[in-house]
Amino acid sequence: MPNLTLAQLTDEIQANVRSALKEDIGSGDITAQLIPAERQARAQLITREAAVISGCAWVNEVFRQIDPTVSLEWLVEDGQQVLANQLLLRLSGPARAILSGERAALNFLQTLSAVATRCRQYADLVSGTGVRLLDTRKTLPGLRLAQKYAVTCGGCDNHRIGLYDAFLIKENHIAACGGIAQAVAQARHIAPGKPVEVEVEDLQELQQALAAGADIIMLDELSDADMREAVRLCGGRAKLEASGGIHGGNLRSVAETGVDYISLGTLTKDIKAVDLSLRLLAD
């Protein structure tokens, strides 16, 4: 499946931000009302740790929706690696608006940058192998497209976006359909042209998926030796995707088996927010 691009996400970004501001500001920011409405302010945003940036468009949209007179001057861009204590953004405008938007803006940036940072770390681990690292559907509710975009900022790739754009036939689907061949045949009938992926747990099931004409075959928790044998047996008839039990410690060895893809839930679900800090500047 093709990777998400920022140009595809305009409506999604607006919806994400509307939801976040409704949740945070609600009927009004009563603390910001302590500040005179005419008070102007300058602020700067820094990162407390090294990271890969993702989410600038979400920050822009936060302040556009709160008060479009807030000026933002980015010193970095999505996909850029930054160092601890690096200046990311300068802001100027009504003090109330800057403070009301601070938490929502930082929540988006720290979360999406965390995804991009994890992805860059993992992409670096398999550099030179030719394997593509894929995300999964293990995302925060309401932020799937945002997180999948962040994955691309970190140098990894998107798997299917949801249950609608590709088949992923797993053990329970196979059992309910009566076998791998039956499941693949039914998938071709229901949605011709949609990618069909089958999860297998051993080399025997791999042979069945190949015979059935699956486009992609997911090798679920196979040993490195079995994955190498799967690559040999496949001979390019389908794409092979490794999944299950893969982490930073064994990622490189899995990549070196010759599989085409490795899918990892950890790219989006096991992340720690990047430490960011926004401070008003004294005039």
HUQUI-V891083 format. One record per pair of residues at least 24 apart in sequence whose C-alpha atoms are under 10 Angstrom apart, sorted by the first residue. I is the first residue (numbers start at 1). J is the second residue. Records with the same first field share a line. If there is no record, write none. Layout:
I->J ; J
This chain:
1->157 ; 158 ; 159 ; 160 ; 161 ; 165 ; 166 ; 194 ; 195
2->157 ; 158 ; 159 ; 160 ; 161
3->148 ; 149 ; 151 ; 152 ; 156 ; 157 ; 158 ; 159 ; 160 ; 161
4->145 ; 146 ; 148 ; 149 ; 150 ; 151 ; 152 ; 157 ; 158 ; 161
5->145 ; 148 ; 149 ; 150 ; 152 ; 153
6->55 ; 57 ; 145 ; 146 ; 149 ; 150
8->145 ; 149
9->57 ; 145 ; 146 ; 149
10->57 ; 58 ; 61
12->58 ; 142 ; 143 ; 144 ; 145 ; 146
13->55 ; 57 ; 58 ; 59 ; 60 ; 61 ; 62 ; 143 ; 145 ; 146
14->57 ; 58 ; 61 ; 62 ; 64 ; 65
15->61 ; 142
16->58 ; 61 ; 62 ; 108 ; 142 ; 143 ; 145 ; 146
17->58 ; 59 ; 60 ; 61 ; 62 ; 63 ; 64 ; 65 ; 66 ; 104 ; 105 ; 108
18->61 ; 62 ; 65 ; 66
19->104 ; 142
20->62 ; 101 ; 103 ; 104 ; 105 ; 107 ; 108
21->62 ; 65 ; 66 ; 100 ; 101 ; 103 ; 104 ; 105
23->104
24->100 ; 101 ; 103 ; 104
25->100 ; 101 ; 103 ; 104
28->100
29->96 ; 97 ; 99 ; 100 ; 101
30->100
31->96 ; 99 ; 100
32->95 ; 96 ; 97 ; 98 ; 99 ; 100
33->96 ; 100
34->96
35->94 ; 95 ; 96 ; 99
36->94 ; 95 ; 96
37->94 ; 95 ; 96 ; 97
38->93 ; 94 ; 95 ; 96
39->93 ; 94 ; 95 ; 96
40->70 ; 92 ; 93 ; 94 ; 95 ; 96 ; 97 ; 98 ; 283
41->70 ; 91 ; 92 ; 93 ; 94 ; 95 ; 96 ; 97 ; 98 ; 99 ; 280 ; 281 ; 282 ; 283
42->70 ; 71 ; 90 ; 91 ; 92 ; 93 ; 94 ; 95 ; 98 ; 279 ; 280 ; 281 ; 282 ; 283
43->72 ; 89 ; 90 ; 91 ; 92 ; 93 ; 95 ; 98 ; 99 ; 278 ; 279 ; 280 ; 281 ; 282
44->72 ; 73 ; 74 ; 87 ; 88 ; 89 ; 90 ; 91 ; 92 ; 277 ; 278 ; 279 ; 280 ; 281
45->74 ; 85 ; 86 ; 87 ; 88 ; 89 ; 90 ; 91 ; 102 ; 106 ; 276 ; 277 ; 278 ; 279 ; 280
46->82 ; 83 ; 84 ; 85 ; 86 ; 87 ; 88 ; 89 ; 90 ; 275 ; 276 ; 277 ; 278 ; 279
47->82 ; 83 ; 84 ; 85 ; 86 ; 87 ; 88 ; 89 ; 110 ; 274 ; 275 ; 276 ; 277 ; 278
48->82 ; 83 ; 84 ; 85 ; 86 ; 87 ; 274 ; 275 ; 276 ; 277
49->82 ; 83 ; 84 ; 85 ; 86 ; 274 ; 275 ; 276
50->81 ; 82 ; 83 ; 84 ; 85 ; 86 ; 117 ; 274 ; 275
51->79 ; 80 ; 81 ; 82 ; 83 ; 84 ; 110 ; 113 ; 114 ; 115 ; 116 ; 117 ; 118 ; 120 ; 121 ; 154 ; 274 ; 275
52->76 ; 77 ; 78 ; 79 ; 80 ; 81 ; 82 ; 83 ; 112 ; 113 ; 114 ; 115 ; 116 ; 117 ; 118 ; 119 ; 120 ; 121 ; 150 ; 153 ; 154 ; 274
53->77 ; 78 ; 79 ; 80 ; 81 ; 82 ; 88 ; 109 ; 110 ; 111 ; 112 ; 113 ; 114 ; 115 ; 116 ; 117 ; 150 ; 153 ; 154 ; 274
54->78 ; 79 ; 80 ; 81 ; 108 ; 109 ; 110 ; 111 ; 112 ; 113 ; 114 ; 115 ; 116 ; 117 ; 146 ; 147 ; 149 ; 150 ; 151 ; 152 ; 153 ; 154
55->79 ; 105 ; 106 ; 107 ; 108 ; 109 ; 110 ; 111 ; 112 ; 113 ; 116 ; 146 ; 147 ; 149 ; 150 ; 153
56->88 ; 89 ; 105 ; 106 ; 108 ; 109 ; 112 ; 113
57->105 ; 108 ; 109
58->104 ; 105 ; 106 ; 107 ; 108 ; 109 ; 112 ; 146
59->101 ; 102 ; 104 ; 105 ; 106 ; 107 ; 108 ; 109
60->105
61->101 ; 105
62->97 ; 98 ; 100 ; 101 ; 102 ; 103 ; 104 ; 105 ; 106 ; 108
63->91 ; 97 ; 98 ; 100 ; 101 ; 102 ; 104 ; 105
64->97 ; 101
65->97 ; 101
66->96 ; 97 ; 98 ; 100 ; 101
67->93 ; 94 ; 96 ; 97 ; 98 ; 100 ; 101
68->93 ; 97
69->93 ; 94 ; 97
70->94 ; 95 ; 97 ; 98
71->98
77->153
78->112 ; 113 ; 116 ; 150 ; 152 ; 153 ; 154
79->113 ; 116 ; 117 ; 120 ; 150 ; 151 ; 152 ; 153 ; 154 ; 155
80->113 ; 116 ; 117 ; 153 ; 154
81->113 ; 116 ; 117 ; 120 ; 154
84->275 ; 276
85->275 ; 276 ; 277
86->276
87->277 ; 278
88->276 ; 277 ; 278
89->278
90->278 ; 279 ; 280
91->278 ; 279 ; 280 ; 281
92->280 ; 281
95->280
98->278 ; 280
99->278 ; 279 ; 280
102->277 ; 278 ; 279
103->278
106->273 ; 274 ; 275 ; 276 ; 277 ; 278
107->273 ; 274 ; 276
108->143 ; 146 ; 147 ; 273
109->150 ; 273 ; 274 ; 275 ; 276
110->272 ; 273 ; 274 ; 275 ; 276 ; 277
111->143 ; 146 ; 147 ; 150 ; 268 ; 271 ; 272 ; 273 ; 274 ; 275
112->143 ; 146 ; 147 ; 148 ; 149 ; 150 ; 151 ; 153 ; 154 ; 268 ; 271 ; 273 ; 274
113->147 ; 150 ; 151 ; 153 ; 154 ; 271 ; 272 ; 273 ; 274 ; 275
114->147 ; 150 ; 151 ; 154 ; 267 ; 268 ; 270 ; 271 ; 272 ; 273 ; 274 ; 275
115->146 ; 147 ; 148 ; 149 ; 150 ; 151 ; 152 ; 153 ; 154 ; 266 ; 267 ; 268 ; 269 ; 270 ; 271 ; 272 ; 273 ; 274
116->147 ; 148 ; 149 ; 150 ; 151 ; 152 ; 153 ; 154 ; 155 ; 156 ; 267 ; 268 ; 271
117->150 ; 151 ; 153 ; 154 ; 155 ; 267 ; 271 ; 272 ; 273 ; 274
118->150 ; 151 ; 154 ; 155 ; 156 ; 266 ; 267 ; 268 ; 270 ; 271 ; 272
119->150 ; 151 ; 152 ; 153 ; 154 ; 155 ; 156 ; 157 ; 264 ; 266 ; 267 ; 268
120->151 ; 152 ; 153 ; 154 ; 155 ; 156 ; 267
121->154 ; 155 ; 156 ; 248 ; 267
122->154 ; 155 ; 156 ; 247 ; 248 ; 251 ; 252 ; 264 ; 266 ; 267
123->154 ; 155 ; 156 ; 157 ; 251 ; 252
124->154 ; 155 ; 156 ; 252
125->248 ; 249 ; 250 ; 251 ; 252 ; 253 ; 255
126->248 ; 251 ; 252 ; 253 ; 254 ; 255 ; 256
127->252 ; 255
128->255 ; 256
129->252 ; 253 ; 255 ; 256 ; 257 ; 258 ; 259 ; 260
130->255 ; 256 ; 258 ; 259 ; 260 ; 261
131->241 ; 252 ; 254 ; 255 ; 256 ; 257 ; 258 ; 259 ; 260 ; 261 ; 262
132->156 ; 157 ; 158 ; 241 ; 255 ; 259 ; 260 ; 261 ; 262 ; 263
133->157 ; 158 ; 159 ; 241 ; 242 ; 251 ; 255 ; 260 ; 261 ; 262 ; 263 ; 264 ; 267
134->158 ; 159 ; 160 ; 241 ; 242 ; 243 ; 261 ; 262 ; 263 ; 264 ; 265 ; 267
135->159 ; 160 ; 161 ; 262 ; 263 ; 264 ; 265 ; 266 ; 267 ; 268 ; 269
136->160 ; 161 ; 162 ; 263 ; 264 ; 265 ; 266 ; 267 ; 268 ; 269
137->161 ; 162 ; 163 ; 264 ; 265 ; 268 ; 269
138->264 ; 265 ; 266 ; 267 ; 268 ; 269 ; 270
139->265 ; 266 ; 267 ; 268 ; 269 ; 270
140->268 ; 269
144->268
147->267 ; 268 ; 269
148->267 ; 268
150->267 ; 268
151->267 ; 268
154->267
156->263 ; 267
157->261 ; 262 ; 263
158->263
159->261 ; 263 ; 264
160->195
164->194
165->191 ; 194 ; 195 ; 196
166->191 ; 193 ; 194 ; 195 ; 196 ; 197
167->191 ; 194 ; 195 ; 196 ; 197 ; 198 ; 214 ; 215 ; 216
168->195 ; 196 ; 197 ; 198 ; 199 ; 216 ; 217 ; 218
169->196 ; 197 ; 198 ; 199 ; 200 ; 214 ; 217 ; 218
170->197 ; 198 ; 199 ; 200 ; 201 ; 218 ; 220
171->198 ; 199 ; 200 ; 201
173->198 ; 199
174->198 ; 199 ; 200
179->205 ; 208 ; 209
180->205 ; 206 ; 208 ; 209 ; 210 ; 211 ; 212 ; 214
181->208 ; 209 ; 210 ; 211 ; 212 ; 213 ; 214
182->212
183->209 ; 212
184->209 ; 212 ; 213 ; 214 ; 215
185->212 ; 213 ; 214
187->214
188->213 ; 214
197->238 ; 239 ; 240 ; 241
198->240 ; 241
199->240 ; 241 ; 242 ; 243
202->226 ; 227 ; 230
203->227 ; 229 ; 230 ; 233
204->230
206->230 ; 233 ; 234 ; 240
207->233 ; 234
209->238
210->234 ; 237 ; 238
211->237
213->237 ; 238
214->238 ; 239
215->239 ; 240
216->240 ; 241 ; 260 ; 261
217->241 ; 242 ; 261
218->242 ; 243 ; 244 ; 259 ; 261 ; 262 ; 263
219->243 ; 244 ; 259 ; 262
220->244 ; 245
221->245 ; 246
222->254
223->254 ; 257
224->250 ; 253 ; 254 ; 255 ; 256 ; 257 ; 258
225->254 ; 257
226->257
227->254 ; 255 ; 256 ; 257 ; 258 ; 259
228->254 ; 256 ; 257 ; 258 ; 259
229->257 ; 258
230->257 ; 258 ; 259
231->257 ; 258 ; 259 ; 260
232->257 ; 258
236->260
